[in-house]
Amino acid sequence: MINCEFFTIKEITWSGIVINFLKKVILESTAMAIAVTIFVPFITAIFSSIKTGNWLNYFKQIPDWGYNLFGIIIIAWFVLQVIYKRYKNLNNHFSLPIKTSSTWGDIPIAEFSYYGVIWVVLAPAPHPWLDSLLIKDINPDNVEVDLPPRCPKCKTKLDQKKTFLGFWSWYCVSCDFKTFKKDSFYIAENGATMIAQRQVEKIQEEQRNSLT
Ligand SMILES: [Zn+2]
């Protein structure tokens, strides 16, 4: 199902470097846009002063449409930067946080559905000299869910990205599963962890009750 080259090494060329620089300056640098807004009139005034002896003379020669055009270009530039930044943020994929691992690592003990996707429940692995993990020995506070959650269709780990309207798209890279949520994995993870911990507590309570 997956056919792709995992690595593409980009050739670095001078034109690439120049285009990249221009892209940064024009699309990303708000400081540059502000500087141009201030410096164009400033430099015009200086030239006017040097050439004609009066810093206002050049401004008088500029027709009305010249001012309008400058205004439109500057506004369009700022708008373009806002749109570009917004677009760029959408394509910033999340990176997985490094989990503080338990002494012997974590092992999956269960899975459940929440937010319409599958969450794998992890508990600290038992000491290697113990050959089994009993649910009564688990401290519910140490139970957590694995990130990212998994595809409900094929169990592949899901990827997520922010959409233009502010929603999150959770999608499977292996099949066509895709779902829109108002929260990211990280927000959903909090709820999933609480549910997982409560489930372990519940089993422990039932086990204790059945003993008495
Ligand atoms: Zn899938």
Residues whose N, C-alpha, C, O or C-beta is under 5 A from the ligand:
A	BS01	ZN	C151 K153 C154 K155 T156 C172 S174 C175 F177
